[in-house]
Amino acid sequence: MIAMSLSEIADVVGGAAVNDTGVTVVGPAFVDSRVAELAGLFVAVAGERVDGHDFADAAISGGGAAVLSSRDTGRPGVVVEDPVAALGLLARHVLSGLARTRVVALTGSQGKTSTKDLLAQVLASAGRTVATLGSFNNELGLPLTVLRAEPSTEYLVLEMGARHVGDLRASCRVARPDVSLVLNVGKAHVGEFGSQEAIASAKGEIVEALPEDGVAVLNADDPLVSAMTDRTTAAVRTFGSTDTADVRWEDLRVDEAGRPRFDLVAAGQRVAVALTLVGEHHAVNATAAAAVALTLGMPLRDVAAALEAVTSISRGRMEIHERADGVTVIDDAYNANPDSMRAALKALAAIGRGRPGSRTIAVLGEMRELGASSRDEHDAVGRLAVRLDIDQLLVVGEPAKPLHLGACLEGSWGEESVFVADNDAATAWLEEHLIPGDVVLFKASNAAQLGRVAATVLAAVPAAPATSEEIGR
């Protein structure tokens, strides 16, 4: 963040400076007093359970310079009516002064965070890059990310989420994009929007926000996304698997560890790419990231090399860990929707094929916000698990039960699909039944908290591993 006095901040956000002792804010804005930013601006947000104003002293004592709040905390700061709205105004003002910074905004029903991570690491190989941390992509996370940018920042990669019509339009008022990437329009949040067409209408706001000299990067394989061409006067660049895509993947295959290999093709050039990430869906994410990087001027071979160098993405997204006794834990439990659930199961099946003799176990929970289609979507995922020859399905929680029932109906399964009521029961089942060599996938919407089960299972050190005879194999 550029250096600003309290009076300067107050002028920008329409507030009043209080307890001003000549303080200058030079560090980023932050909302967690436990990890105060040195000389930064603490934003006191009054939530349902915790009021940030109560932690103003801790934030300043921890190294913060000032407080942005809705009431006087007794510390140097700026008092405004709505600190979150004021934060957005401040971010927009700061960004307007960063002449060399190119803003890339991306959205989609699934794959946003993984693609953002890929793109940020690719662009970082070409210039100073700031990107959204994790999936902190809402009205609070977006301006906090913007305020981490500095005059030397060349690329600002912003993941933008939407739960209502107008959310992306508001985000783009804070940070107008130079490049807008739309990955897909899936069924995530269909329960809130009502239909995929309504989701597409909301997602397209990120394209409408582009200036005439901007670029929309659109998925040629998704009709609802490719139709967004008509919603902008900016240039359009497409990605996908179709021959008409400007940037595409060809000859996609998966190795014995579930890692995608493919040819990246653009402007008559072709280069081979071998990702270290697990899951064939990352070929789509990588191609989307490549399309943006190429739009920003990176050479194709440099893009491919940077993609191959990516070794990790945000937590809870196809994280693979090996337990001391040989059990492999795949933590993909940060979030879930029908498309990402299918991708995760396909990745698990691919890993299983590469490890003859190992069991594949899918621990699956609820996919939220699917509205009236929830039962059918869970049922379909259960049936897919059977068709992919997943060895064992463990379904957790009553809302996910149709997943278990679908598997049983598809494959006439008995003990191959097990339903348990909650995470404690899932943990107990896994402690009893896991054996060395098992590959275990955890996948559900974040609210299901299956990531905690994954962490418990990973940390467990079995006193005496079960044998195949003991579990009836």
N, C-alpha and C positions, 0 to 999 in steps of 0.2 A: 504493500500500500504506500502511496505517496504521503509525505509528511503533511499533516494538517493540524492547525490549532483548533481548540474547542470552538472559538468564535467562527472559524471557517466552516467547521462541521455543522454548527447551528444554522448558519446561513443557507447551507445546501439542503438541509432536511427540514427547515422551518421550525426549529426548536429554540430552546433557551439554554445558553451555557450557564452552568452552576459550579460554585466552589472552584473557580478557575484560578489556578496558581501559576499560570504560564505554561501549562502542560501542552506538549505536542505529541500527537499520535503518529507513530511511524511503523508500528507493527500491524499484523493482520487483525481483523475482527474475530471474536470467538464467543462461544455461548456456554462453554464448560469451564467453570472456575477452577476445576482440578487440573486443567492443562492450560493455564493462562499463557497467552502470547506476550512475550517481552515487549513492553511499550505499545501493546495493542489495545483495541477497543472492545470492552466487554459489553455484550448486548444482553440486557436483562429481559428475558421473556417470561411472562406469567403464564405457566401452563396449568393443566387441570390438576396436577399433583404437586408440582414444584414451582415456586415463584423465584425466578432468577434474581429479583431484587434482594432477596435474603442472602445472596452470595456475593454481593458487590464487594464487601470488605475482603473476602477471600481472594477474589479476582485481582484486586489492586495489590494486596499483600503478596500475591504470587508473581507479580511483575507487570500486570496490566497498567496502562496509563490512565484510562478514563472509562466512564460508563455511559452507555446509551440506554436510557430508561424512560419509563412513563411517570416516574415520580423521583423526587430528590432522595438520593441514597446517602447523602452526606459526603460523598466522594466527588472528585472532579468529574464532570460529565456534561452531557447534553440531555435535557428533558424534552420529550416529544409525546404526542398523543398515542402513537402506535410505533414501538421500536422496530418491529419487523418491516413495516412499510417504509420507515425512515432508513432502514438498512438498505433497502432496494434503491432508494433515491441516492444514497451515498455511493453505492456500487456503480450506478449509472454515471454519476459525476466523475468518479475516479477513472472509469473505463474510457470516458470521452477524452481524457488527457493522455491516454496510452497510444500514441500515434502509430507505433510499429506493430501493435498487437492485432493478429487476425483471430476472429472469433468463429469457432466451429460449434454449432449446436446440433445435438442429435437426440432423436426420440424413436420410439417403437414400442410395440406390445411386449416383445421379449428380446433379449440380447443386448439391451442398451449398455449395461455396465461392462460386460465383457468386451463389447466393441469399443467402448470408450477407453478401456484399459489398453487394448491393442493399439488404438489410434494414438493415444497419448505417448506410448512407448516408441512408436514409429516416428512420430513428429519430434520427440525428444532427441532422436539421433540426428536431426537436422537443425534444431534450434531450441532455445529455452522455452519450455512448455509447462503450463499450469493446467491441471485438470481436476474435475470433480473427484473428491475422495469417496470411495465406495459408491453407494447409490444415493448420496446426499443431494437429491435433485429437485427439492421443493422450493417454496418461496423463501425459506431460510437458508438452505444449503447453497442455492444458486448465488446470491450476493456474497455469502461468505467465501465462495470460491473465487469470484471476481476480485474480491479485495485481497486475495493472495497474490494477484498479478502485480508486476513492477514495470517500470519503463523498459527494462531489458527483455520482458516477456514477448516472445514472437508468436506463440500459439496459445490460445485459451480454449480448452476443450470442455464444453459444458453439456453434461447429461441433463435433459429436461424431461420431467415426468408430468403427467396430467391425470387428474381424476375428475375434472369437470371441464365443460366447454369454457374457453377463455383462459385456462391456466397457462397454456403455452404462449398465448398472446401477451399475457402479463409478464412472463419470463423474458420474452423477447423485447419488451419495453425496457427492462433492466439491462439486457445485453443483446443488442441487435446483432444477429449473426451475419458473417460474411459468407459462410458456407452452412447450409442446413442439410443434415442427413436424416432420412426417414427409412428405418430398417424394415418395418412390416406393420400390418394391422391385423392383430390376432384377436383372441377371445378374452385376454386378460382385461378385467374391469368391465366386461360386457354387462355385468349385473348393475353397474352404476350408470353406464352410458345407454344401455338398452339394446344396442345393436352394433355390429361391426361397422356399419355405415356411419353411425354416430361417432364411433371411435375415430374413423378416418377423417371425419369433419374436424374433430378436435386436433388430431395429429397434424393436419394440414396447415394449422395456424403457424407452424414453424417455417413453412415454405412461404406463406403469404407475407411474413415479416422481412423477407430478403430485400435488399436494395436492388436496383436494376443491374448493377455491376456484380451482384452476388451470384452464387451457384447453388442450385438444388441438386443433391445427390440422392437418387431415388432407386428403389428396388424394382428392377424390370420384371421380376418373377411374381410380384404381388400386384394384381390389377388395381386394388384400392390405393396402393401407393403410386404406381405409375400414372394413375389418373390425376395426380396432384400437379402434373405438368401444366394443367390449365389454370392453376391457382397462383401463378407467378409470371412476372415478365423477366425474371432472371434467367440466366443460362441453366440448362439441365444436363446433368451427367448421370448415366444409369450404370447399375452393377447387377450381376446375377449370373445365372447359368445359361440363359437364352443367347442365341447367336447374335441377337440385336443389341445386347448390352454393351456399353462402351468399355466396361471393365468386367471381366468374367473369369470364373474358374472352370477348368476342364480337366478331364481324366481324374476325377476325385476318387480316392481310395483311402482305406484306413489300415494302418499297420497292426502288428500283433499286440501293441500296447494301446490301441484305440486312438492313435494320433493321425490326423488327416494329412495326406500328401496330395498335391494337385498342381496343375499348371495355372499360373496367373497370366492372363492375356489382356493386352491393352494396346491400341494404336499400332497393330501389326507386330507387336513384340510379344514374346513368350518367355517366361522364366519359371523354373520349378521352385516350389515352396514346400518345405517340410516343417510343420509346426510341432512344438513340444507339448502343446496343450492337448487335452484329451477330449474327443468328441468330434464327429464329422461336421456338426453345426458350426464349429469354429472356422471352417472354410468359408462359410457365408459371412461371418463376422469379419474375418480377415480381408475378404474381398471388398466389403464395404469400407473398411479402414483404408485399404489400398486406394480405392476410388477417391477418397477425400485427400489422401496424401499426394496423389498424382495431380489432383486439382490445384493443390497448393504448390506445385512445382517440383516435387521430389522425383528423381529418376526411378524407373520401374525396378531396376536391379537393387538400388538402395532400399526401396520399399520392401522388396522380397527379403533382403538380408536382415532388415530390422524386424520383420515379422518372425523370422526364424530365431531371432535372438530373444524373443519374448518367452520368459520362463514361468511367469506367474501373473495372476489377475486377482481381483478382489476376493476377500474371504467368502467362504461358503459357496463357491462356484467351481464345481468339478475339482476341488482340492483332493489330491490323492496322498494318503499317508500309509506307511507300512508299520504295523505293530510288531513288536519283538518276536511274537510267536508265528509270524507269517500271515496274519490276517491283514488284508488290504481294506482300508476305509476310504470311501469316496464321499466327501462332504459337498453336496450340491443342494443344501437345505436352506439357502438364503431365501429363495422364492420359487414359485412354481405356477405354471399355467399349462394348458394342454400341449402346446407346441414344445415348451422347454422340457416337459415331462417325457414326451416321446423322444426327444433328442438325448436325454440322460439315459433312458432305457436302452436306446440303440448303442450308446457308448459303452454301457455295462456289458451288453451282449458281445460287442466287439472285443472287449478286454477278455471276456470269458473264452472266446474262440482262440485267443492267443495264449491261453493258459490251460491246456488240456489237463483234465483232472481236478481243476478248481471249481468250486460251486459259485454261482452268481446269486446274490441275495439282494433283493430290492426292498428297502424299508421306506414305504410311501405313506404320506399323510394327505391332508385335505388341500385341494386347490381352491382358494377363496375367490369371491367376487365374480362368479360365473353365472349368477342369476338363475333363470329357469332352466338353463342348459346344464346345470351342475351335475345332476344325476347321470345324464347321458355321457357327459365328458369323463366322469370318473369311471363309469362302466367301460368306456372305450379304452382307457388306459390299462385297465385290468386285463382286457382281452388282448391288447398288444403285448403285454408281458408274457402271456402264454405263447403267442405267435413268434416271439423273439427267443423262445426257449430259455427264459430266465428260470433258474432252478428252484428258487424259493422266493415267495412274496410274503412280506409281513406288512399288513395294512394297519395303520394306527389311527384310532379316533372314529367316533360314530359318523361324523360328516363324510369321512372317506370310505365308509363301508360299501357303497356301490362299486368301488374299485375291486374290492375282494369278491363281491358277488359276480361281477363281470368276468373275472378270472376263472371262477369256479364253473360258470356256465360255458365259457369258451372252451375250456380244456377238460371239463369233468374232473377238476382238481379236487383233491382231498386235503391232505396235510401239506401239499405244495403251496397252498395259500392259507395263511393264518391271519385271523383278525384279532386285535387286542384293543382294549378300551382306551388306553392312555400311554404316555411316554414311559411311565414307571414300569408298566407291564411289558412294553417293548424292550426296555433295557434288560429286564429279567429274562425274557425269552432269548435274547441275544447272548447273554452271559451263559445260559444253559446250552445253547445249540451251536455257537460258533466253533469251528475247528481250523487249525492251520491250513492256509491256502485259500480260504474263503475270500471272496471279493464282495464287499458290502456297500451298496449305494444308499444314501439318505437323501430324500427329496420330498419337499412339501412347501407350502406357503410359509413365510417366515413366522407368522403368528402361531403355527403349530409347534414351533420350537424343537424340531427334530435335530437341529444343529447341536443342541445340548446333549441329546442322546448319542450323537456321533462322537462328541468330545469325550463323553463318559466311556464309551466303548473303546475309543482309541487309547485312553489312559489306562484302561484295565490291564492288569497283568495276571492272566489265569494261573492259578496254583498248579493245576494239572489239566492240560488241554483235553477236551473230550475226544474220543475216538469215533470213527465212522460207525462202528458196531453199537456204541453207546447211544447214538442218535438214530439208529435204525437204517443206516445207509447200506 
